[in-house]
Amino acid sequence: MLGSLLLAGSRSPLARRAVSGLPLTRKVVDRFVAGESTADVVAATRRLTGSGLSVTIDHLGEEVRDPGTAVAAAKAYVSLLEELRPLGLGARAEVSVKLSAVGQALDPGMALENARQICAAARESGSTVTLDMEDHTTVDATLGVLRALREDFPETGVAIQAYLFRSEADCRDLAGSRVRLVKGAYAEPASVAWQNKAEVDRAYVRCLRALMNGTGYPMVATHDDRLIAIAESLAVSAGRGPDDYEFQMLYGIRADRQAALAAAGSRVRVYVPYGDDWYGYFMRRLAERPANVAFFLRALRGK
Ligand SMILES: Cc1cc2nc3c(=O)[nH]c(=O)nc-3n(C[C@H](O)[C@H](O)[C@H](O)COP(=O)(O)OP(=O)(O)OC[C@H]3O[C@@H](n4cnc5c(N)ncnc54)[C@H](O)[C@@H]3O)c2cc1C
C-alpha cells in the first residue's frame, strides 16, 4: 500500500516539488546517489573498481519533454565516457541509459540517434551500454531501439522486468544477448504484470532459466539472497563459469553483500546513479523498502 503510494508520488509533479523542497533531502538522497557532478561519479567509480567491483553508471533523468534536455543528457553521457577513458577500465565501467531521458516520448528517432552516439562513445573505451527498462507502455519501443542499436553495436544490453507476463518470451528471444534481469520497479496493472512477491519471484526464476540456458550474457540484478543462490545453481547446471554471467546491485544497497560475492569469485557490477534529477529514482527506492522511508523520516527529524 505504502509502496503503491510512493510509486504514484514518483510521477506526480506536486509530490516532486514537495519532496525536493524538504530540508535534508540531499543528505538522504546521497545514500542512493553517488553525487551530482561527473567528478563525483568518477571518484565513486575509482573507489568501487578499486575494490574489485564493476559499475554501470546512470546519468539521472527520465520522461524528458523537450529536445534540448534530451540532447544535453546524451552529451552528458558522452563526456562522462570521455572522462572515464583514461582510467582504462573498459567494460568494467559501462553506462545505463533510460530512453525516456534521451527523447523517447518526443520522437523515437531522436532517442535512437542519441543512444547511438552514447554507444559509439562507449565503444571507443571498449565499454558497453545497457538500456534500462521503464514502464510497460515503453517496452516495445525500447526493444525496437535495442534491435536497431544492435545492428551496429551487438554488445548493447537491455533490462527485462520479470514481473511482466510477456518477459519470459522476451528472455527466450534475447537469450543470445546481454540481458539484465530485474524484478521490475514501476506500478503496473494486473492486466500486464504479476502483483505479488511470490509470483514475481517465480517468474524471475523462469526468466533466469531461459537466460542461463541461452548463449548470451545474463546479468542477474537483484538483492534477493534466494534468487542469488538459484542463479548460482542454474549457472552451474548450464555449464557456465563465474565469468559467463554477473550479479548486479544498486549503489548504497547491500554493499556488504556486493563485496562478499566479489570476494567469493563472482563478477559483481554496481548500478551507480549520479546527477541532480534524482526524484523518480529516489522514490522508487523508497517504495521498494518501507525501512527506507523510516530512514528518510528520521533524517528529516534530525536524528
Ligand atoms: C542493477 C539494477 C538495475 C535495475 N534496473 C532496473 C530497470 O532498468 N528497470 C526496472 O524496472 N527496475 C530496475 N531495477 C530495480 C528492480 O526492478 C527492483 O525494483 C529492485 O532491484 C528490488 O528488487 P530485488 O530483486 O532486489 O528484490 P526485493 O524482493 O525487492 O528485495 C530483496 C531484498 O533486498 C534488499 N533491498 C531491496 N531493495 C532495497 C532498497 N531499495 N533498499 C534497501 N534494501 C533493499 C532487502 O534486504 C530485501 O529484502 C534494477 C535493479 C538493479 C539491482
The ligand as an SDF file (V2000), in Angstrom:
LIG
                    3D

 53 58  0  0  0  0  0  0  0  0999 V2000
   21.4510   -3.1820  -11.1520 C   0  0  0  0  0  0  0  0  0  0  0  0
   19.9670   -2.9400  -11.1430 C   0  0  0  0  0  0  0  0  0  0  0  0
   19.3860   -2.3230  -12.2190 C   0  0  0  0  0  0  0  0  0  0  0  0
   18.0000   -2.1300  -12.2540 C   0  0  0  0  0  0  0  0  0  0  0  0
   17.4120   -1.6410  -13.3870 N   0  0  0  0  0  0  0  0  0  0  0  0
   16.0580   -1.5930  -13.4540 C   0  0  0  0  0  0  0  0  0  0  0  0
   15.4000   -1.2500  -14.6680 C   0  0  0  0  0  0  0  0  0  0  0  0
   16.0220   -0.9530  -15.6960 O   0  0  0  0  0  0  0  0  0  0  0  0
   14.0380   -1.2240  -14.6780 N   0  0  0  0  0  0  0  0  0  0  0  0
   13.2950   -1.5540  -13.5600 C   0  0  0  0  0  0  0  0  0  0  0  0
   12.0630   -1.5470  -13.6220 O   0  0  0  0  0  0  0  0  0  0  0  0
   13.9070   -1.8760  -12.4000 N   0  0  0  0  0  0  0  0  0  0  0  0
   15.2440   -1.9080  -12.3150 C   0  0  0  0  0  0  0  0  0  0  0  0
   15.8530   -2.2720  -11.1320 N   0  0  0  0  0  0  0  0  0  0  0  0
   15.0450   -2.3710   -9.8720 C   0  0  0  0  0  0  0  0  0  0  0  0
   14.4030   -3.7310   -9.7070 C   0  0  0  0  0  0  0  0  0  0  0  0
   13.3610   -3.8800  -10.6400 O   0  0  0  0  0  0  0  0  0  0  0  0
   13.8390   -3.9070   -8.2850 C   0  0  0  0  0  0  0  0  0  0  0  0
   12.8640   -2.9540   -8.0440 O   0  0  0  0  0  0  0  0  0  0  0  0
   14.8700   -3.8230   -7.1740 C   0  0  0  0  0  0  0  0  0  0  0  0
   16.0640   -4.4190   -7.5460 O   0  0  0  0  0  0  0  0  0  0  0  0
   14.3800   -4.5290   -5.9010 C   0  0  0  0  0  0  0  0  0  0  0  0
   14.1740   -5.8850   -6.1590 O   0  0  0  0  0  0  0  0  0  0  0  0
   15.1130   -7.0660   -5.5990 P   0  0  0  0  0  0  0  0  0  0  0  0
   15.3300   -8.0150   -6.7390 O   0  0  0  0  0  0  0  0  0  0  0  0
   16.3290   -6.5290   -5.0080 O   0  0  0  0  0  0  0  0  0  0  0  0
   14.1900   -7.8590   -4.5880 O   0  0  0  0  0  0  0  0  0  0  0  0
   13.3300   -7.4230   -3.3290 P   0  0  0  0  0  0  0  0  0  0  0  0
   12.4440   -8.6000   -3.0350 O   0  0  0  0  0  0  0  0  0  0  0  0
   12.6830   -6.0900   -3.5440 O   0  0  0  0  0  0  0  0  0  0  0  0
   14.4110   -7.2480   -2.2070 O   0  0  0  0  0  0  0  0  0  0  0  0
   15.1930   -8.3180   -1.6940 C   0  0  0  0  0  0  0  0  0  0  0  0
   15.9890   -7.7810   -0.5090 C   0  0  0  0  0  0  0  0  0  0  0  0
   16.9240   -6.8030   -0.9910 O   0  0  0  0  0  0  0  0  0  0  0  0
   17.0250   -5.6950   -0.1130 C   0  0  0  0  0  0  0  0  0  0  0  0
   16.5300   -4.4850   -0.8010 N   0  0  0  0  0  0  0  0  0  0  0  0
   15.8300   -4.4320   -1.9710 C   0  0  0  0  0  0  0  0  0  0  0  0
   15.5600   -3.1560   -2.3330 N   0  0  0  0  0  0  0  0  0  0  0  0
   16.0860   -2.3860   -1.3600 C   0  0  0  0  0  0  0  0  0  0  0  0
   16.1430   -0.9820   -1.1710 C   0  0  0  0  0  0  0  0  0  0  0  0
   15.5910   -0.1220   -2.0140 N   0  0  0  0  0  0  0  0  0  0  0  0
   16.7770   -0.5150   -0.0550 N   0  0  0  0  0  0  0  0  0  0  0  0
   17.3520   -1.3800    0.8260 C   0  0  0  0  0  0  0  0  0  0  0  0
   17.3270   -2.7320    0.6800 N   0  0  0  0  0  0  0  0  0  0  0  0
   16.7170   -3.2270   -0.3890 C   0  0  0  0  0  0  0  0  0  0  0  0
   16.1920   -6.0560    1.0860 C   0  0  0  0  0  0  0  0  0  0  0  0
   17.0180   -6.7270    2.0050 O   0  0  0  0  0  0  0  0  0  0  0  0
   15.1750   -7.0090    0.5220 C   0  0  0  0  0  0  0  0  0  0  0  0
   14.6380   -7.8650    1.4830 O   0  0  0  0  0  0  0  0  0  0  0  0
   17.2200   -2.5080  -11.1050 C   0  0  0  0  0  0  0  0  0  0  0  0
   17.8190   -3.1250  -10.0290 C   0  0  0  0  0  0  0  0  0  0  0  0
   19.1720   -3.3720  -10.0280 C   0  0  0  0  0  0  0  0  0  0  0  0
   19.7750   -4.0960   -8.8610 C   0  0  0  0  0  0  0  0  0  0  0  0
  1  2  1  0
  2  3  1  0
  2 52  2  0
  3  4  2  0
  4  5  1  0
  4 50  1  0
  5  6  2  0
  6  7  1  0
  6 13  1  0
  7  8  2  0
  7  9  1  0
  9 10  1  0
 10 11  2  0
 10 12  1  0
 12 13  2  0
 13 14  1  0
 14 15  1  0
 14 50  1  0
 15 16  1  0
 16 17  1  0
 16 18  1  0
 18 19  1  0
 18 20  1  0
 20 21  1  0
 20 22  1  0
 22 23  1  0
 23 24  1  0
 24 25  2  0
 24 26  1  0
 24 27  1  0
 27 28  1  0
 28 29  2  0
 28 30  1  0
 28 31  1  0
 31 32  1  0
 32 33  1  0
 33 34  1  0
 33 48  1  0
 34 35  1  0
 35 36  1  0
 35 46  1  0
 36 37  1  0
 36 45  1  0
 37 38  2  0
 38 39  1  0
 39 40  1  0
 39 45  2  0
 40 41  1  0
 40 42  2  0
 42 43  1  0
 43 44  2  0
 44 45  1  0
 46 47  1  0
 46 48  1  0
 48 49  1  0
 50 51  2  0
 51 52  1  0
 52 53  1  0
M  END
$$$$
